[in-house]
Amino acid sequence: MEKRVMMMMMMSCALLKMRLRVFETTILQGLSDWQRKLQLKKLMMNLGTEK
């Protein structure tokens, strides 16, 4: 019984780590997109083409 509980806990931990990695990747991709848009906006402002 104890081994089964430990295995379930280990599997739960592994699943949680996997979900956290997916969440972290999603956040970093969103941040990266936002940073690119901000850099483009700054560049356009510097070039005087923004309306």
C-alpha positions in Angstrom: 0.0 0.0 0.0 2.7 2.4 0.9 4.6 1.9 -2.3 1.5 2.6 -4.3 0.9 5.9 -2.5 4.5 6.9 -3.0 4.3 6.0 -6.8 1.1 8.1 -7.0 2.8 11.0 -5.3 5.8 10.8 -7.6 3.5 10.7 -10.6 1.6 13.7 -9.3 4.9 15.6 -8.8 6.1 14.8 -12.3 2.8 15.9 -13.8 2.9 19.2 -11.8 6.5 19.8 -13.0 5.4 19.2 -16.6 2.4 21.6 -16.2 4.7 24.3 -14.7 7.1 23.9 -17.6 4.2 24.4 -20.1 3.0 27.4 -18.2 6.4 28.9 -18.0 7.0 28.4 -21.7 3.6 30.1 -22.5 4.4 33.1 -20.3 7.9 33.5 -21.8 6.5 33.3 -25.3 3.9 35.9 -24.5 6.5 38.2 -22.9 8.8 37.7 -25.9 5.9 38.7 -28.3 5.1 41.7 -26.2 8.8 42.8 -26.1 9.1 42.5 -29.9 6.0 44.7 -30.4 7.3 47.2 -27.9 10.7 47.3 -29.7 9.0 47.8 -33.1 6.9 50.6 -31.6 10.0 52.3 -30.3 11.7 51.9 -33.6 8.7 53.4 -35.4 8.7 56.3 -33.0 12.4 56.9 -33.5 11.9 56.9 -37.3 8.9 59.3 -37.0 6.5 57.0 -38.8 4.1 56.3 -36.0 0.7 58.0 -36.4 
